[in-house]
Amino acid sequence: MYNAFQDLNILLVEPSAVQARIIRDLLSGLDVTRVDVVGSGEAALARMRGEPPALTISALYLPDMSGVDLVSAMRADDSLASLPFVLVSSETRPQVLDPIRQSGACAILPKPFVISQLAAALRAVLDYLNPSAMLDVPVDLEQLRVLLVDDSPNARRFIRHVLGNLGIEEFLEAANGIEALEILGDTMVDLVITDYNMPEMDGRVLVEHIRQQSWQSSVPILMVTSESNMSRLAAVEQAGVSAICDKPFEPSMIKGLIEQAMRSREA
């Protein structure tokens, strides 16, 4: 159980001694003192497999691989797949950062970042690691059924873990809108959480179909997405999505959005 920042033992993957010292100083300012530093992806994986940390914080560009490669290797290893990951990078291009967003990362910190941004990332990690206050919704949590729609298995696993901490136990999963509609055709669900960008049928078309053609047209729909195109997101809002949340997200935010969406349905 990790009750506070100082309970976290962190593996920092940073080839620059100067950057590593800066990040360690900022972590120290939040009372985080158990920080191991390695300079490469392979060294990080070896350290994690020997003694998994509570959190891995990594730069994007490493001497032997990228931060994307590192988190991908973690997610492909059953023993490391659920470990929290935070990226630190000055990179802003969506095509570069999207694999990190889809990997189930807890946060992406800019370079440079300030201590308040680091604190927000660590709070998200603590929320991910620990069972949270149960959802306050007008439905029995033991019977609440959630449909997760995302073409990234890692993203689905991350969301499933977060919702499990909130007391939700029953999940259905689909890799795209077509699979989701097949499930919705014969299975009652209480909540749909969907990505935007997916093959076969994207999130906007899925929302439109649910609202206009499904026998479950009033089901709350939360979109969790890395999509940043405002016109596309506006089209999703017009289609009838209940709420939109960025990837990566803070678990406390997703909790509030789910509660708001489900209460609105009952109103």
Residue, then its C-alpha position, 0 to 999 in steps of 0.5 A: m500500500y502506497n499512502a504518500f509520495q515518500d512511500l514510492n520507490i522510483l526507477l529513473v531512466e535518464p542518460s543525462a547526469v544533469q537531467a537525472r540530478i534535476i529530477r531527483d532534486l524535484l522528487s526530493g522536494l516532494d519527500v521522495t528519496r528512494v530513487d534509483v537511476v539507470g542510463s539505458g533501457e536494457a539496464a532499466l528492464a534488468r532492474m525492474r525484473g530483479e526488483p520491480p519499482a513502484l514507478t518507472i520515470s523515463a526520458l524519451y530518448l535513451p542510448d539503446m532504445s526509446g521510451v516508447d520501446l521501453v514501455s512496450a517491452m514492459r507491457a509485453d512482459d507479464s511481470l512488468a505489464s501493470l507497472p506505472f510508467v511516466l514519460v519525461s520529454s520535450e517532444t510535443r508531436p502527437q505522432v511521437l507521443d501517441p504510443i505512450r498515451q496508448s500504452g497506459a502511461c500514468a502521465i507525460l511530463p514536459k521537459p522542463f517541468v515544475i514541481s506542481q506538475l510532478a506532484a500531479a503525476l505522482r498523485a495519478v500514480l498513487d491513485y492507480l496503485n491504490p484502491s480508491a473511494m468507491l464510485d458514488v453512482p445510482v447502481d449496485l457496483e457489483q452488478l455494474r457492467v462496463l464496455l471498454v472499446d479501444d484497439s489498444p489492449n494496454a489502454r484497456r488494461f490500464i482503464r480496467h485497473v483504474l475502474g477496478n480500484l473504484g469497485i467495478e468488477e464486470f467488464l466487456e471489451a471490444a477492439n473497435g466500434i463494430e465489435a462494440l455494437e455486436i456486444l451492445g446488440d444483445t448485452m445490457v451495459d451500464l457504461v461505455i468507455t471508448d477511444y476515438n481513433m480505432p480501425e473498422m469503426d471509430g469512436r464518433v461513428l460508434v457514439e452516433h450509432i448508439r444514440q441513433q440506432s441502439w436499443q441502449s441509446s441512453v447509456p452513458i458514454l465516456m470517451v477517453t482519447s489522445e485525439s487533439n483535433m478540436s473539430r473532431l472532438a466537437a463532432v463527438e460532443q454533437a453526436g451525444v457523448s456524455a464526457i471526453c477525457d484525455k489520455p493519459f488521465e488522472p484516475s480522480m478525474i475519470k471517477g468524477l466524470i463517470e459519477q456525473a454521467m451516470r447521475s445525469r442519466e438517472a435525472 
